[in-house]
Amino acid sequence: MSDEQLLQQALQHQQQGDLRAAAEVYQQLLQRNPENAVALNNLGALLKAAGHVDRAMDVLRAAIAAAPQMAEAYTNLGDALRIRGRFAEAVASCRRAIELRPDLLDAHVNLANALISQGRFGDAVAAYRAALAINPRVAEIHVNLGVALRGVEQIDDAIATLRTAVSLDPKLAAAWVNLATALKDKGDLDAATDAFRDAIRCNPNIPEAHNNLGNVLREQGRIDDAIAAYRDALRVKPDFQTAHSNLLYATHFAAGYDGPRVLVEHRAWAAACAEPLTRIAPPHENDRSPDRKLRIGYCSPDLQDHVVGRFLLPLLEAHDRAQFEVHCFTGVTRGDHVTERLRAQCEHWHVTAGRSDADVATLVRQHRIDILVDLSLHSAANRLLVFARKPAPVQVSYLGYPGTTGMSAIDYRLTDIHLDPPGHNDDIYAERSWRLPRTYWCYQPPPAALSVSPSPRGKTDHMTFGCLNHFGRVVPALPTWAEVLDRVPGSRLIVHAADGSHRDAALQVFRARGIDPNRVEFIARQSLADYFATYDRVDVALDPFPYNGGTTTCDALWMGVPVVTLAGDIAVRRSGVSLLSNVGLPELIAPDRQTYIRLACELANDADRLTTLRSSLRDRMLASPLMDKKGFAADIESAYRAMWRLWCERRVTPSTG
């Protein structure tokens, strides 16, 4: 059989999907002629597809050596380099392919994929469009272009492109998933829900579709449905860390999950995902001097204009540099003005984007971090599996939300005496609760926070309640708020909620109580300036439950708006207790639902008190522990030092050799 016949036979096997037989024939052909560039290129592509990437790169380089003008070999090599994380080389190889053959579709696609891996979404958009100029009928390329357009925040163009993809191939689940994600970005939650369900109908075995559907349902306040969607994702992919974290986070929103049940769910995750890594973690060789300068590491994907970044900033600004060397480990790549301020307040800034959890854990050990602080818990893009590897001798959770990780590898969780009263709740967290003596938060209002306006009651003929928390938190409180409106005739309610059917479902709660739906106003996503301006229209803020507000409560108080809260059973359900206690308003804390209603109504009917609070709350905030960054930093540093000394006192088992 001639070389040409063998080549045709291999191609036939390849077209039939018998890749092993095709590879065997290519190898037989190469035994005859080791410099057959076509066979080398095709074999390299097969090896890459089979996951033998390093071997594939060797074979593809041999193809290029045999035929330096073979654009296909450069294209396949570029993709292999991308898979190996060598993105700059991948881009160069694909560009060389395009120089040799400008009409080679895969070269443009692989170039765009490599650019995406570098975070160069704008350049990727151009590359995908070049590919579509060659063949506009390939649905998968439209999908990838949609992803790149989302990366440059051209959401409308992304949606249009992804709709083209589903029109070209209505059964392409990936097109539906990405269309749904873009629709969610735009705030069209109903359309996003439908598109995720279309993706699941096309292929019920895509875990990301179930997980992302859960995220949309959570935003709509459909918490039980969201939890079910996350469980569906885990049935498809039991080790799907993101879905499991989303499930655990969602339990805090569900009234049916009390503290012990929340802990059981978290421990189950930890047993499966974290504890196996913790058991094999090597010991630490950090200097055990109890009073030396300590290296503190803060780990978060949100070190930017985000609630975590904004709350961390005062602590970093007030850290005692003589006693603490600050490192930040973050997934932020582009950053913003808050990122720059945070970066200026730490000695070492480590970008972890694109690095595995194992690599980040190694980085932490290399820098001999003494105390590593997780700022995410189970919120989005967390790095808990870094902490599971126990890269620092002392590990702490803080700030993402005051809950539990479920992990033995995290030694402590920061809380305060109001979130977790001494002697209570110690058995519902996996970590040891370290209570700060005053407050868990240190608030620093953003520049968009305007001056306090006069009471809105003086400008209108009605009383206005408001809640500007994410809608996912407010649904359980709606029946209670309907009672409040019923007892305060003519009063109105402002609620933050994106457009969609969930608004109609919320209004039905008020209709059932006989409340005119026109008394309820929904406000969609706003700029930060418009968000703060909305407080000018609110007389009394209603804290949601069971999951209380945190940042929104601080914002309301800063804008002169008193907040009524319901005290819950676990820390995330007691944020209002902590914040109101720290500004000297414990009388606005309700122990039960009926008291919550009574307090809201009494406050609404006391015009003089509202006027006094409106004019004094900002001064209360300024004088409170919530805005004492030096005192707050001292409390945190005292906790760190005590934690460190406890570790230093532990018996060290001598190594045996």
N, C-alpha and C positions, 0 to 999 in steps of 0.2 A: 504494500500500500504506500502510495506516494505521500510526501509531506502535505501536499494540498488536500489529499483525501483524509489524512489523519486530522487536519485542521477542521475540515467540514464535519467529520464525525464528532469531534469535541464540541463544536458549535451546536450540533444537533442535540447532543446530551444536555448542553447548557440550556437550550430553548425548551427542552422537555422537563427541566427542573432537576435533572440528575447531576448535581454539581460534583459529587465524588467521582462519577464515571468520567465527567468532562476533565477534572483535574488529572486523573490517571492518564488520559490520552494526551493532554498537554505535556505531562512529564515524560511520556514515551517519545513524543515528538522532540522534546528538548534533549533527550539522550542522544538522538541522531544529530541534532543541530542546536547546540547550546546557545547560539546567538540568534535564534528565530524570534524576532522582536514581537511579532503578533502573539505567538504562544506565550512568551514571557509576560506581556501585558495582560492577556486574558487570564493566565494563571494567577498573576498578582491580584487581579480584581476578585477572583474566586477566593483566594486566601484571605483577602480583606473582608469579604462578605461572611466568611466562616469564623472571623474573629482572630485569625492568625496575623495580626497587623504588622508585627516586626518582620516576620518572614515575607509578608507581602511587600513591604518597603524594599527589602533586599532584591526581590525578584523584579520589581518595577524599576529600580535603579539599573539593573542589568538590562532591562528593555531599552531604557534611555541610552545606555552606553552602546547598545547594538544599533539603535536607530535614533540619533539625537533630534530628529525632526518629528518624532512620533508624538503628536499632541495628546492622544488618548492616554499614553503612559504618564505624562506630566499631570493630566487630570486625575487619574487614579492615585498617583502618588500624593497629590495635594489632599485628596480626601483621607488617605491613610495618615498623613501628617496631622490633619485636623483631629482625627480620632485619638491620636497620641498626645494631643494638647500642644503640638508645635505649630501654633497658629500662624506666626509670621512666615515660616517656611512654607506652610500650606498655601498661603496667599500668593507667595512668589511663584510656586510651582503652577498654580492655576493661571496666573497671569501669563506665564511662559506658554502654557497651552493655548491661551487665547491669541497670543502673538502669532503662533504657528497656524492656528485655525480659528479665525474669528467667528465662524459659524458653528462651532462645536458646542452644542447645547449643554452637555454635562459640565464643560469647563466653566461656563458662566454660573451654573447652579452650585458647583462645588466651591467656586470662589465666594459666592454669596454666603454659603454655609460657613465657610471659614471666617468671613468678616463678621457674621453674627456671633461666632464664638469669641471674637475679640471685642464684642460690644459695639462694633462700628455699624450701627443699624442704618444710618443714612447711606453709607457706601454699599451696604447689602441691598438696599432698595434699588439702587442703580443697577447692580449686577443682576438681580432677579428680573428687572424690567428688560435688560438686554437679552436674557434668556427667553422671555416671553415674546420679544420681537422676532425671535427665530421660530418659536412654536407657541402660539397663544392658546392652544387647546389642552395644555397639560395642567390638570387640576391641582396636582401636588405643588407645582411652582407658584400658582396663585395662593395656595395656603401659606407657603413660606414667605411670599411677598407680604401677605397680611400680617404675619408675625413681625416682620421687619418694620412695617408701617406702624404697628402698635409701639414698637421700640422707639420711634421718633414722635410718638404721641399724635399721629395723624389718624385718629380713630375713625372718622367718617370714611376716609379712603380705605382703611383696613376693612371696614365692614363691607364696602362695595366690592372690594377684591375677593373677600371670602364668600360673598354671595355668588360671585362669578364661579368660584370653585365648586360650590354645591350645585350650581346649575349644570356645570360640566360633568359632575359625577355625584349624583344625589346619594349614593351609597358610601361615599368616602367619609368615614366617621371623623377622621382628623380635621376635615374641613368644617364639620358641624361644631366640633369642640372649640376650634379657634374662633369661629364666628360667634359662638356663645360667649366666649371670653371677651371678645371685643364689644359685644352688646352690653355685657356687664360693666366694662370700662365706661361706656357711654351713659350708664345708669338706666338702661332699658331692661329691667330685671325680668319682666314677664317674657319678653322675646328671648332673653338669655336662657331662662328656664326651659322654654319650648325647644330651643336649639340643643341644649344639653340632652334633653330627652330624645330628640331626633338622633343624636350621636349614639346614645345607648341603644336605641332601636336598631341602628346600623350594626353596632358591635357592642354587646353588653359586657364585653371583657376588657374594656378600656378603663382602668381604675381612675385615671385623671378625670374622666367624664363624670363619674359618680362623685368624686371628691369636690370638683368645681361646682357641680349641681348643689351639693351640700352648702357650699359657701354662699351661693345665691339665695338658697332657702333661708339660711341664717340671717342674711341681710333683710329678708322679707319678714322676719320675725317668726318663721315657721320652724321653731327650734327642734321639735320632735321629728319632723320630716328631715331636717338637716342631719340629725344624728343617725337616722335610718340610712340616709345616702352615704354618710361616712362609713357606716358598717358594711354597706354594699361594696364600697371601694376596697375595704379590707378583706371581704370574701373573695374578691378577684385577686388581690395582691396582699396577702397577710403581712408582709414586711414593709408596707407602704407607710413610711414614717410620717410624711406630711399629713396624710389622711388620719392617721392615728392621733397626731397632735391636734388636728382640727376637731376631732371627736372629743378629746379630753377638754379642750378649751370650751366647746359648746355645752358641756355638762354644767358649767357654771351659770348658764343662762336659763337652764331648765328647772322649774320649780320642783319637779319630781326627784331631783338629785340633792340629797342633803350631804353634809360634810363626810360622814362615813362612806356613803355610796360613791362620792367623788373620789375619795382616796382609794377605794377598791379598784376603780377603773384605772387610776394612775399607776397603782402598783402592778396591775396586770400588764400594762404597757412596759413598765420598767423591767419586769421579770423576763419578758420576751426580747426586748430590744437593748436595754442598757446594762443589766446586771452581768450578762456574759462578758461584756467588754470590761466592766469594772473588776471582775474576778481575776483577770490576767494583767491588770495594770501594774507596771513595775514600781518599786518603792521610789521615794523622793530623796534627793541628796542635798536639799536646800539647807543652808546654814541655819542651825537651830538657836541662834542667839535671840533671846526674847525681845530685846530693845533696839535692835538694829533697824536701819532704814528698810522698809518693805517695798517690794515690787507688787503693785496692784494691777490686775488686768481686767478691763471691762470688755465684755463680748456682746455685740448686738448688730443686727442688720439695719438698725434704724437710727444711726448716728447722723441725723440730718434734720430738716424741718418736720419733725414728727414728735408726738408727745414724749416719747422716750428721750430723744435728743434734747428737747427743750427742758425736761425735768433733770436730766443729767448735768446740763451746763452749769448751774449754780454750784453743784458739788465739785466739779472739776475746777471751777474758778477759785473755790475756797480751800482746796486741798493744801495741807501743809507740806510743801515741797522738801523741807528738811527731813521729814519723816517718811514720806511716801513718793515713790517713783511711779508715774502713771503710764500704763500701756493701754491702747485701745485696739481691739481686734474687731474689724467690721467688714461686712459685705458691701458697703457703699463704695461705688466706683466713681461716679460723677460728682456727687455731693452738691451742697448749696451753701448759703451763707451761715447756716447753723453748723454744718460740717466744718467749715473753716474756723469758726469760733471754738468748736470742740477740739479740733486738731491743734490749735494754738495753745491749748491748756494741758497738753500731755507731752511727755518726753518722747514717746515712741508710738507711731501710728502704723498698724499692720493691716493691709488690705487682704482679706481672705476670700474674695470672690474667685470662683473657679477652683478653689483648693478643697480637697476632700476633708472630711472630719478628721481622719487619721493624720493628714498633713498639718492641719491646724493644731491638733494636739501636740504634735512633734514641735511645732513652732513655739508653743507655750512653754514646753519643757526646755527648749533651747535658750529661751530668755529667762529661765529660772523664776517664773512668776510664783510668788508666795501665796497670794490670794487671788483667785480667779472668780469674777462676778458675772453671772448670767443675767442679762437684762431682757430676756424674752420669755422664759418658761415655754409653754406650748403654743405661743402665738407664731405668726407666719415667719418662715425662713429662719427658725431657731437653729441653734447649734448644740442641742442637748447631747448629741452623740459625741461631741468633743469632750464635754464634761463627763460623760460615761467612762471615758478612757482615763479619768482622774489625772490630768496633766499637771495639776497644781496641788500642793498638799492640803490647802484649805480652799473650799469652793462654796460659793454663796449664791442664792437667787434673790433678785431684787428688781423692782420697778416695772417689768412688763405687765404684771398684775400681781396682787398679793395672794398667791395661791401656793400649790405644791407642784413639784415636778414628778413626784413619785419615786425618785431615785435615791439610792443609798450613797452615790458618789457625790452628791451635793450635801454638804455638812449642815449648812444653816440656811434659813430663809429670814430675811429682814422683814420685820413687821413693826407695829407700835402697840402701845398699851391700850389703844382704843379699838384697833382692828381685831386684836386678840387679847382680851383682858387677861392679866396674869392669873394663872390657875385654870384657865379655860382653853379648850380646843387643842391642847398639845398633842392629843392622840389622833387628830385628823389630818396631820401633815407628815410626810415621810421625813422631812428635815427637822432639825431642832429649830424652834422659833426663837429668834433673837429680837427681843422687843426694844425698839428705840424708845427713849423716855418721853418723847413729845410727839413727833410726827414722822410719818413714812415719806411724805412729800416735801419738796422745797419748790415753791412756785415762783416763776419769773414770767410775767405777762409779756406776750409779744408786742411789737410796736403797733400792730393793728388794733390793740385794745384802746379805745377812745376814752375821753373823759366821761364821767358819769353824768347822765342826763337827768332832768327832773322826773319825778314819778309819772309814768304814763297815765295813771288814773286821773291826773289833773287835766289831761288832754282829751279823754274819751268819756263816754257815759257808761262804760262797762269795765269790769275787772278782767285782767288777762293773766292766765296761767301759762306756763311754757315748759317745754322739755326739748333741748336741742341735742340730746344724745343720739347715737346711732339707733335706727328704728328697731334693729334686732333686739335691743334691750328693753323696749318699752311695752311690747305686746302684753306681757302678764299684768302690767299695771293699768291697762286701759279700762277694765270694769271699775276699778277704784276711782280713776279720774272721772269717769262718767258720773259716779256718785257725787264727787266734789262739784262738778258743774251743775248737777241737779240741786244741790243745796245752796249754791250761790247764784241766784237768779240773774240771768243776762250775762253771766261770765263767759269768757272765751278761752280757747286753748290753742296754743301754737305748738306743733310737733314737727320735728325734722323727719322727713321721709321722701325717698325718691318716688318718681311717678310709678304707678302700677296698681295691680289689682289688690295688693296688700293695703292700699289706702281705703279702698271700698270695704274690705273686710274689717278694718279698724272702725270706719264710720258705722258699720252695722252694730258694733258694740254700743255706740252712743244712741243709735236709733232704738235699740232694745230697751234702753233706759228712758226713752221718751225725749231725748235731747235732739234738738234741731241740728242736722249735720252742718248747717252754715255757721254754727258756733265753733267749729273745729277747722283750723287752718293748717295746711301742710306746707312746709318749706323744703325745697329740694337742696341739692348740694350748692354751697355758697363759697365765695371767696372768704378769706379770713376776716377781712375788713367788714364785709356784709354780715358775716356771722356775729361779730361783736356788736354791730349796729342793731341787730335783731333784739338784743337784750334791752334796748331803749324802749321796746314795746311790751316788755314782760314785767308784771308786778311781782309775781311769786313763781319761783321755779319748783317743779315737782320732780324729785329724784326718782328714777325708775327703779324697779325691783323685780326679781330678786337680785339682779346684777346692778349695783349702784353706778352712778357716774363718778368720775375722778377729775379729769381735766375740766369737763364741762361744769362741775360744781365750783371748782376754783374760778373759772371764767365768770360764772354767774355772780359769785360773791364779789369779785373784783369790779364788776359792772354795777354793783349796788343792788343786786337782786337776791333777796333771801331765799333759802332752799329748805324745803321740808323733806325729810328722809325717813325711811323705814329701816330699822335695825334688823339685820339678818343673822344667820347662824354661823357663817364663815366669813373670812376677811373680805373677799370681793363683794360681799353683801353688807359690809359695814364701812365702806369708804366714806359715806355721808356722816357716819358717827364720828370718825376721826377728824374730818375736815371741820365739821360744825363745832366739835369740842375745842379744836385749836383756835377758832375765832370767837370763842365765848358764847356760842348759841346752842347749848345743849337742850334748851327748851323746844327746839324745832326737830328733835329726834323722837320718833314715835316707836314704841315697842310692839305695836300691832297695827293692823289695817284700819280699824275703827278710829284709833287715836290719830293716825296719819290723816284721815279724812277730817277729823275735828280740828287738828292743828292748821291744816290748809285753809279751812273755812274761817276759823277765827282770825287768822292773819289777813285774809282777804277782806274781812269786814272791819279791820282796825286801820283806818286811813292814817291816823297820827303815827302809829307804830311803823307803818310802811314808809312814811315820809322820813322818819328818824333813821330807819335802817338804810334807806336809799342814800342818805347823806353821810352815813357813818361807816358803812361796810368796808369801803376802800381803806379807810384809816385803820379799821380793825385788822384787815389783812396785813397791812404794812407793819403793824405792831405785833403780829402774831408769829409763832414759830414757823408758820408756813412760808414766811419770806425772810427768815433769819438764816441766810446761807452760811454765815460763819459758825453759828451755833449748831446748825444742822450738820455741817461738815465735821465739826468736833464730835458730835454724837456718833456719826458713822465711823470716824477714825478711832474713837474709843472702842467701838464694837470690833473693828478689824484687829486692833492691838490685843484685845482680850481673846479673840478667837486664835490669834497667832500664838499667844502664850500658852493656851491650852494645848495646841499642837506640839509646841516645843516641850511640854511637860510629859508627853506620852512616852512610854517605854519604847526604846528602839531595839528591835531584835538584831543581835549581831549577825552579820553575814557569815556564811560558812564557805570555805574554799577548799 
